[in-house]
C-alpha cells in the first residue's frame, strides 16, 4: 500500500497528476486521464459523479485510501480525487492495487 502512495509521489514530481474536481473531470472528458483515483472517504455524490464519468469515457477508476493519505502522498493537503495522465504511471499504480481495491471499468 505504501509503495502505491510513493508511486503517486513520483508521478506528481514528474508532472503526471492533476487534482481537483473540475480539472480531473476535464482530463476525463479529453481522455487525457489514464487512471482516476478517488478517496474512499469521498461523498457518495462525488463517488457517483466520477463513477459515471469514468464509465462513460472508459477510464479506469480506483477507489481507495483516504483523502489525507492521497494528499500527503503528492505533497498537498487533503485530496479527494486525482487523475494520472501518463499510461506508464497509471499501470505502475493500478497493477498492485487490483488485488486490494476496486479498479473498475463500467459498461
C-alpha positions as a Markdown table, in Angstrom:
| # | Residue | x | y | z |
|---|---|---|---|---|
| 1 | Unk | 0.0 | 0.0 | 0.0 |
| 2 | Unk | 2.8 | 2.5 | 0.9 |
| 3 | Unk | 4.5 | 1.6 | -2.3 |
| 4 | Unk | 1.5 | 2.8 | -4.3 |
| 5 | Unk | 1.4 | 6.1 | -2.3 |
| 6 | Unk | 5.1 | 6.6 | -3.0 |
| 7 | Unk | 4.5 | 5.9 | -6.7 |
| 8 | Unk | 1.8 | 8.7 | -6.6 |
| 9 | Unk | 4.5 | 11.0 | -5.3 |
| 10 | Unk | 6.8 | 10.0 | -8.2 |
| 11 | Unk | 4.0 | 10.7 | -10.7 |
| 12 | Unk | 3.3 | 14.1 | -9.1 |
| 13 | Unk | 7.0 | 15.1 | -9.2 |
| 14 | Unk | 7.0 | 14.0 | -12.9 |
| 15 | Unk | 4.1 | 16.3 | -13.5 |
| 16 | Unk | 1.7 | 13.5 | -14.5 |
| 17 | Unk | -1.0 | 14.1 | -11.9 |
| 18 | Unk | -3.8 | 16.5 | -11.9 |
| 19 | Unk | -6.0 | 17.1 | -8.9 |
| 20 | Unk | -9.3 | 18.9 | -8.1 |
| 21 | Unk | -12.8 | 18.1 | -9.2 |
| 22 | Unk | -13.1 | 20.3 | -12.3 |
| 23 | Unk | -9.6 | 19.7 | -13.7 |
| 24 | Unk | -10.0 | 15.9 | -13.2 |
| 25 | Unk | -13.4 | 16.0 | -15.0 |
| 26 | Unk | -11.8 | 18.0 | -17.8 |
| 27 | Unk | -9.0 | 15.4 | -18.2 |
| 28 | Unk | -11.5 | 12.6 | -18.2 |
| 29 | Unk | -13.6 | 14.3 | -20.9 |
| 30 | Unk | -10.5 | 14.9 | -23.1 |
| 31 | Unk | -9.3 | 11.3 | -22.5 |
| 32 | Unk | -6.0 | 12.6 | -21.1 |
| 33 | Unk | -6.7 | 10.8 | -17.8 |
| 34 | Unk | -5.3 | 7.2 | -17.8 |
| 35 | Unk | -6.4 | 6.4 | -14.3 |
| 36 | Unk | -8.6 | 8.2 | -11.8 |
| 37 | Unk | -8.1 | 7.7 | -8.1 |
| 38 | Unk | -10.9 | 8.6 | -5.7 |
| 39 | Unk | -10.5 | 8.7 | -1.9 |
| 40 | Unk | -12.6 | 6.0 | -0.2 |
| 41 | Unk | -14.0 | 8.7 | 2.1 |
| 42 | Unk | -15.3 | 10.9 | -0.7 |
| 43 | Unk | -19.0 | 11.7 | -0.5 |
| 44 | Unk | -21.5 | 9.3 | -2.2 |
| 45 | Unk | -22.4 | 12.1 | -4.6 |
| 46 | Unk | -18.7 | 12.6 | -5.6 |
| 47 | Unk | -18.2 | 8.8 | -6.0 |
| 48 | Unk | -21.3 | 8.6 | -8.3 |
| 49 | Unk | -20.1 | 11.6 | -10.3 |
| 50 | Unk | -16.7 | 10.1 | -11.0 |
| 51 | Unk | -18.0 | 6.5 | -11.4 |
| 52 | Unk | -20.4 | 7.7 | -14.1 |
| 53 | Unk | -17.9 | 10.0 | -15.9 |
| 54 | Unk | -15.2 | 7.3 | -15.9 |
| 55 | Unk | -17.7 | 4.7 | -17.1 |
| 56 | Unk | -18.8 | 6.9 | -19.9 |
| 57 | Unk | -15.2 | 7.6 | -21.1 |
| 58 | Unk | -13.9 | 4.1 | -20.2 |
| 59 | Unk | -11.3 | 5.3 | -17.8 |
| 60 | Unk | -10.2 | 3.0 | -15.0 |
| 61 | Unk | -11.3 | 4.2 | -11.6 |
| 62 | Unk | -9.6 | 3.2 | -8.4 |
| 63 | Unk | -11.3 | 3.9 | -5.1 |
| 64 | Unk | -9.1 | 3.6 | -2.1 |
| 65 | Unk | -7.1 | 5.3 | 0.6 |
| 66 | Unk | -8.5 | 8.3 | 2.3 |
| 67 | Unk | -8.2 | 12.0 | 1.4 |
| 68 | Unk | -5.4 | 12.6 | 3.9 |
| 69 | Unk | -3.1 | 9.9 | 2.6 |
| 70 | Unk | -3.8 | 10.8 | -1.0 |
| 71 | Unk | -2.9 | 14.4 | -0.3 |
| 72 | Unk | 0.2 | 13.5 | 1.8 |
| 73 | Unk | 1.5 | 11.2 | -1.0 |
| 74 | Unk | 1.5 | 14.1 | -3.5 |
| 75 | Unk | 2.6 | 16.8 | -1.1 |
| 76 | Unk | -0.7 | 18.7 | -1.0 |
| 77 | Unk | -3.3 | 18.9 | 1.8 |
| 78 | Unk | -6.4 | 16.6 | 1.6 |
| 79 | Unk | -7.2 | 15.4 | -1.9 |
| 80 | Unk | -10.4 | 13.6 | -2.8 |
| 81 | Unk | -9.6 | 12.9 | -6.5 |
| 82 | Unk | -6.5 | 12.6 | -8.7 |
| 83 | Unk | -6.1 | 11.8 | -12.3 |
| 84 | Unk | -2.9 | 10.2 | -13.7 |
| 85 | Unk | -2.2 | 11.4 | -17.2 |
| 86 | Unk | 0.6 | 9.0 | -18.1 |
| 87 | Unk | -0.1 | 5.4 | -19.1 |
| 88 | Unk | 3.2 | 4.1 | -17.6 |
| 89 | Unk | 2.4 | 5.6 | -14.2 |
| 90 | Unk | -1.2 | 4.5 | -14.4 |
| 91 | Unk | -0.2 | 0.9 | -15.0 |
| 92 | Unk | 2.5 | 1.0 | -12.3 |
| 93 | Unk | 0.0 | 2.3 | -9.8 |
| 94 | Unk | -3.1 | 0.3 | -10.7 |
| 95 | Unk | -1.4 | -3.2 | -11.2 |
| 96 | Unk | -0.6 | -3.8 | -7.5 |
| 97 | Unk | -3.9 | -2.2 | -6.4 |
| 98 | Unk | -6.0 | -4.6 | -8.5 |
| 99 | Unk | -5.8 | -7.2 | -5.7 |
| 100 | Unk | -6.8 | -4.9 | -2.9 |
| 101 | Unk | -9.2 | -2.4 | -4.2 |
| 102 | Unk | -11.9 | -1.9 | -6.8 |
| 103 | Unk | -10.4 | -1.0 | -10.1 |
| 104 | Unk | -13.4 | -0.9 | -12.4 |
| 105 | Unk | -14.4 | -0.4 | -16.0 |
| 106 | Unk | -18.1 | 0.3 | -16.0 |
| 107 | Unk | -20.0 | -0.6 | -19.2 |
